Amino acid sequence: MGWLRRNFDTCFIVLQVWLDGFTILLACVVGLRIFHQMNEFALYRQLVVVIVGVTLVCFWSCGLYRWRKSILNVEEYRAAFQATALSFLGTATTLYLLRAVDEGGPSWDFFGFELLRRVHDVVGLADIDQWSRFIYVLIFFLIFVFTVIQRGIMFKVSSMLHAAGLGNTNVAVYGTGDMARRVEQKMRIFPTLGYRFVGFLDDEAEPPAGAAGLRPYLGGRDQLEQAVARAAVHRVIVAKPEMEEDRLIELCGRFERLGIDYQVVPRLYHFFSQRFTIDSLDSIPLITLNRNPGRPIYRFTKEVVDRTAALVLLALLSPLMALIAFLIRRESAGPALFSQVRVGYRERTFRMLKFRTMYQDRCVDAVTPTSKEDPRVTRIGRFLRRTSLDELPQLINVLRGEMSLVGPRPEMPFIVGHIKDDIGDPVYHLRFQTKPGITGLWQVSSARRAPIEENIDYDLYYLENQSMFLDLVILFLTVLAVLRIRDTF
């Protein structure tokens, strides 16, 4: 067990390679079975060999076998899509070249001809003209779908193992200021990332004034070697952006001599209040403010998809919404819809619509109920909250252009003012550079039960990585969450 804990990452990646190979093979078999081609599997055997080999190479080239984690594993799903598309093109190119080798001809008399000839002889493509092109396309579609499902399951498995303490990396935080506390908080909130917080380090042997409550405190710079050995520290995150450059370089040098991995939270963290890119002047990195007002094609596509989807969904769900409205009014007096002022795009306020889930005389701008037995909530209201059906009228907000299907959570004005005071106006202002959404990254995460002010990182991640692919992933995860009838309290 000790060996497994020390080599958890390597073992998990090796297992992942085998599972990916099996998943690709399964996609090929299912694709053939859908069109009743399993009795002709021998005909497609060569194709399956080429697809499995090329796809695994593309997975490796797209970084799917590097140990990395992101919020809800979104980056891995994006890489899986890129790798599948690349393997589709790569496989098609490989088959074309090998087929040309089979046909022969003087045009193939070049240095790579003999290599391709050997590959052709091993694979054997005598029946290539009999392959169905539609099955070929279907197989790659199934590869992506099956890979996403398999990777999602493995993400859950690895998260459970990390939560149980298996495969975690012992991490110490160097610093005791606000940034250090925030880093420690993230590790505490997300134990599934594989980090086990073991304590704080700083310049002095004793905690500085105002940080006496930080526990555990491992020691100062002079006790660094003893402290990391005592706590079995494998990695240190330097979360002290105000540290002078000379002292930081000297500190990192000591970590290298001790054989400890380290990461540094840079002063650039504060530049997240502006959009920027990293350019270079020869070998000198330069921070460049991105003055591009946005991606017009993405914004236009998102707007068209939002309004079209809202219109179609309202038409399809109108009988269900009418039934819900009838049940609400039957149980308690008052309108079926409840509107509430929220802060939206560019900090403009709008009235967000929801089905009323509380008694009319108790519907006020207050914190969301946190108890299943909250007396403000009606019986039908509990069901609507549990199934998220109370959110359906927000499709009207989407049709009006006030909201989007996917985006940051729209908050009430008094909550916005409170969080601005805690986090800072420049950073929090970024949330309002896009329309708020019915669902979002935070809503489908395991942190949705955490305090509202802690969702800013999810919103910033979404703003920096907006794409139609990310929107589709969030919508897919939202559907899964609703089908599970998750407890939203």
Order of alpha helices (4+ residues) and beta strands (2+ residues): alpha-alpha-alpha-alpha-alpha-alpha-beta-alpha-beta-beta-alpha-beta-alpha-beta-beta-beta-alpha-beta-beta-alpha-alpha-beta-alpha-alpha-beta-alpha-alpha
